[in-house]
Amino acid sequence: MSKAGKATFDVIRRLALALPGVEEGLSYGTPALKVKGKLFVRLRDDLDAVVVKMPFARRDELLAADPETYFLTDHYVPYEWILVRLAAVRTEALPELLQTAYATAAADKGKR
């Protein structure tokens, strides 16, 4: 799979901070990005992955299309989140992923 560059949390941070109202913070002690105080992406160093807010239908599409890049642990199955392997994700896929995560979190009326 070709990459336009290595996907790192720094690349993700730079792309996400270009979106309106995004703030950096921490979630479970790891770097995180929030909109309106709501988490939409966070680093999972232990898995070399990021956790990204994702509607169930889109999550299912991503999991089916590219299981080497997108995955779940049992913990995330009942929630609108997906794990993204940094070593596998195409950097050109990041803007769309982040836009979807951002819009999903911004529209979420639930807990922060």
C-alpha positions in Angstrom: 0.0 0.0 0.0 1.5 3.3 -1.0 1.9 6.1 1.5 2.4 9.8 0.9 4.5 9.9 4.1 4.6 8.1 7.5 1.4 8.5 9.5 2.3 9.8 13.0 0.3 11.4 15.7 2.1 14.6 14.9 0.8 14.5 11.3 -2.7 13.8 12.6 -2.4 16.6 15.2 -1.4 19.1 12.4 -4.3 18.1 10.2 -6.8 18.1 13.0 -5.7 21.5 14.4 -6.6 23.0 11.0 -10.2 22.2 11.7 -12.3 24.9 13.5 -12.3 24.8 17.3 -10.0 21.8 17.8 -8.2 21.7 21.0 -5.4 19.5 22.2 -5.7 17.6 25.5 -5.3 14.3 27.2 -7.4 11.2 27.3 -6.4 8.3 29.6 -3.0 10.1 29.8 -2.4 10.1 26.1 -2.4 12.9 23.5 -5.9 13.6 22.3 -7.8 16.1 20.1 -11.3 17.4 21.0 -14.0 19.6 19.5 -16.5 21.4 21.7 -14.8 19.5 24.6 -15.6 16.2 22.9 -13.0 13.7 22.1 -12.6 12.7 18.4 -9.1 11.2 18.2 -6.5 9.9 20.7 -3.3 8.1 20.6 -3.0 4.5 21.7 0.8 4.1 22.0 0.4 0.5 23.3 -1.2 -0.5 20.0 0.7 1.9 17.6 -2.7 3.2 16.7 -5.1 6.0 17.1 -8.7 5.7 18.3 -11.0 7.7 16.0 -14.7 8.6 16.5 -16.6 6.9 13.7 -20.3 6.2 13.0 -21.1 2.5 13.0 -22.0 2.3 9.3 -18.8 4.0 8.2 -16.8 1.9 10.8 -18.2 -1.3 9.3 -17.3 -0.2 5.8 -13.7 0.6 6.8 -13.3 -2.7 8.7 -14.5 -4.7 5.7 -12.5 -2.8 3.2 -9.1 -2.8 5.0 -8.8 -5.0 8.1 -5.0 -4.5 8.0 -5.4 -0.8 8.8 -8.7 -0.6 10.7 -9.5 -2.8 13.6 -11.4 -3.1 17.0 -10.7 -4.5 20.4 -13.5 -6.0 22.3 -13.8 -2.8 24.4 -14.7 -0.6 21.3 -17.3 -3.0 19.7 -20.4 -1.3 21.3 -19.1 2.3 20.7 -18.7 4.5 17.7 -14.9 4.3 17.6 -12.4 2.6 15.4 -8.7 1.9 15.8 -6.4 2.9 13.0 -2.9 1.3 12.7 -0.4 4.2 12.2 2.0 1.9 10.3 -0.6 0.9 7.8 -2.9 3.9 7.2 -2.4 5.8 4.0 -1.7 9.4 4.9 -4.0 10.5 2.1 -6.8 8.8 4.0 -6.3 10.9 7.1 -8.1 14.1 6.1 -11.3 12.3 5.4 -11.0 10.1 8.6 -10.4 13.2 10.7 -13.3 15.2 9.0 -15.7 12.3 9.7 -14.5 11.9 13.3 -14.7 15.7 13.9 -18.2 16.0 12.5 -19.4 13.0 14.5 -18.0 14.3 17.8 -19.2 17.8 17.1 -22.8 16.6 16.5 -22.7 14.2 19.5 -25.1 15.4 22.2 -23.9 12.7 24.7 -21.3 12.9 27.3 -18.0 14.7 26.7 
